[in-house]
């Protein structure tokens, strides 16, 4: 991970972010409890609300109330994995 701002997916592959961490972020978004900055690990943070809002697909899926919970979870999870984490 030479990049100073890796994606959350890269941090996940490197085992800096766990399944539990990722699930907690997704649950927070779907529960309307998005923190301004989420602590990830090894000194990385993520603005979860900005990450989801920046992803057009996730925003569209969340806006459409007819989508299933599974579709909503997958869209949010993907948006988080694609987002760039910042070094704290």
ABEGO torsion letter per residue (X at the ends): XABABBBAAAAAAAGABBAAAAAAAAAAAAAGABBABBBAEGGBBBBAAAAAAABAAAAAAAABAABBAAAAAAAAAAAAAABBBBBX
